[in-house]
C-alpha cells in the first residue's frame, strides 16, 4: 500500500484519496470511551474504525500524528472499561466493535513507531492494559453469546450475530496471543451450533457454485453484513496460517457468489427458510436489494479467491468492480481497494473504459416510459 500510494498507482491511490477525506481518519478525531462499552456499541465501533484508519494513514504517509491518535483511542478505552459490556443487543452485536478494536490494535502493536507525543510508541504497559481489557471484560461477553445465545433457541439469532463474535474470538486471540480463544473461533466457524457457523450461514448449495445465505430471505443489507464479517474472520485466520476461506470446499465463496449475483439484479435459486421462531421466509428479500453504499466487502472476497487463489468468482468480481474504489462503512472498515488489492491489472480503475460523452440526445415520451436516442462516435444508439 505504502509503495503504491507513493507511486500514485491506480487503484490504490484512488482509494487513498477517498480515505483521507473520511472524518474518522482525522488525527484529531477524539473518543467516545465509556466504562460500559455496551452502552453504545455504535460509538465503540466508530472509535474502532477511527483507530484503524488512523493506523493505516500513519503507516502510508509516515506522519506519526496519526499513530498518536490511534494510540490515544486505544488507550482511552482500555483505561476506562471496567465492566463486562451490557446493553441493547449485548451480548451479541458488541462483537462488531470488539473485532474491529483488536484488528486496529494489532496493527499498532506490530509496527513500531516513535513520536514526540509517544517516544516509545505504543508502550508495553498500554498494550498490556488493552490485553487485560480483552481478558477481563470483552472475552466474557463474546463467549457468553456464542455458548448460550442469551437463552434463545439456537436458530433464533441471524448469522451475522455469530459471525461478529467468531471474528472477535480470532482477533482477540491474535492480539492476546491466546491460542485457546483463537482455536475456539476456528472451531465455531467450522462446526458451531449457531447460524454463523459456515454450514449454517451458507445453508443450501446449488449447482454452479452458489450457496444460499441464511439471511437472504431477511434483507440484503444483513445478508452482505454476514458475508463481510466472516470474510474479516477468515482473513485474520489466513494471516495466522489457517485456511477458513477454503474450508468445506470454499463454502464461504459459494455464499458470497450467491449474494453478489442477486445484488446485481440477477436471478438466483431460493429455498424457503424457517427457524425456531417460525419466520417462514418463502422468497428472497428485495429489501436493500442492489445497494452499493454500505457493504464494502467485495474487494476482500474477490482478491482472495480470484486474484490470490485463482478461482472463478464472476459475481464477486463484478461487485468489486462496481464499488471500486471502496468507501468506508458503519460496520466494515471498507477501503478494500487500498488494503486488499494485489494486482493492478486484475483490479483496473476505472473498471471499464469510460464511454464517450453522448451527442445529439433526444427524448420521446411514451406510455409509462421515455425513449432516449443519442449518438457517440457518429454511431446512433
Helices and strands as residue ranges (DSSP letters): H 2-6, H 12-19, G 23-25, G 37-40, H 41-61, H 64-78, H 94-110, H 124-133, I 134-138, H 139-148, G 149-151, H 159-175, H 179-191, H 198-201, E 202-206, E 210-213, H 220-238, H 247-262, H 298-302, I 303-308, H 314-323, H 336-340, E 359-366, E 369-376, E 379-380
